[in-house]
């Protein structure tokens, strides 16, 4: 049975488990930070994702991602980066009090450090999310950063997407992500030789793979340790 991942007890447990990582990483330099938005959609616990615009230039257009982006010199720490970028990208304001902590950092193929920040953003009404191609925010992903990536909705917070880099905002319920038939792994080879394996989450509106799938797996291991038991350990992406 799926635990109540949004209960006060679960929040306290997660905050305690993340306290050391948060204290050690929040002020450490990083290339980028993403918000992992834990939300309620129609009363169902879920994770929130975005689909990058197919009109973007580069290799990562049309990919699933968590909201976030590059760290700016004026940001206080990686938590500030994740919250600022989420507000700019989705119009979703999340206070620091709703941040549970910082997850284990992940790395892209260019060795850039990406720090996931877990927060409970509360009930959301996704029907109000409408990407606006007329309004332009500055680019929020550094070149070469790969983010892969959730979809569902009570007092409900309406949002307005003002970034043309986002084609869609969707959620995947925790129940969906925790079903074994929706979990898989992708094996990557280079030069005809096996390199590494990454998780993938299937059968939702969009496939969640790459770094966003790694972050999703880290989140599920934290939220539902007795239920989510991946058959493979999450590897680091090759750093050389």
Residue, then its C-alpha position, 0 to 999 in steps of 0.5 A: x500500500x502506498x504510504x502518505x508521502x505528504x504526511x507530517x511524519x513523512x516530511x519530518x523523516x525526509x527532512x532529517x534524512x536530507x539534513x546532512x546533504x542539504x547542509x553540505x551542498x546548498x552553498x557549494x558551487x554547482x552548474x545548475x539546480x532543479x526543483x523536484x516538485x512534490x504536489x497533489x493533483x486531484x488529491x493524489x500525490x505526484x511529481x511535476x514535470x515539464x516538456x521542453x519545447x520542440x522549437x528549441x535549438x539543440x540536442x535536448x529539445x522535446x525532452x522531459x525535465x524538472x523545472x530549474x536551470x543555471x546558477x546565477x552569481x546573484x543566487x544565495x545558494x542552489x535552493x535559491x536557484x531552483x526556486x527562482x528558476x521555477x518561478x520564472x519558468x512556471x510562475x510557481x512561487x515556492x517558499x523556502x519553508x516548503x523545501x524539504x532538502x537537497x538530494x544527491x547531486x548528479x552529473x551530466x556528460x560535461x561533468x556539470x554538477x546538477x543539484x536536485x531540490x525537493x519541495x512540497x508545492x501543495x495542491x495544483x490545478x494543472x488545467x491552468x498551465x498554458x505555455x505562452x509563446x509570446x513571452x520570453x524568459x532567458x535560456x534556463x539550461x546550459x548547453x549540453x545539460x540533459x534533464x529527463x523527467x511528472x502528470x495530475x490536482x484541492x485550495x488549488x494553486x493556479x499557475x501560468x507558464x510564461x516561458x516559450x521553452x516549455x511545451x507542456x507541464x504534466x504530472x505522474x502520480x507516485x502510485x504510477x511511478x512505483x508500479x514495477x510495470x512502469x519501471x525499466x532500464x536503458x543500457x548505453x553503449x559507446x564504441x560497441x562496448x557497454x558503458x552504463x545503465x540508467x533508469x527509465x519510467x514508462x507508460x505516462x504521457x511522456x517517457x522519463x529517462x536520462x538525468x530526470x529519471x535518475x533524480x526521479x529514482x533518488x526521490x522514490x527511494x527517499x519517499x517510499x523506501x519500503x516499496x521502491x526497490x530498484x533492481x539496479x543501483x543508480x550509477x553516475x554518468x561517466x565523468x570523463 
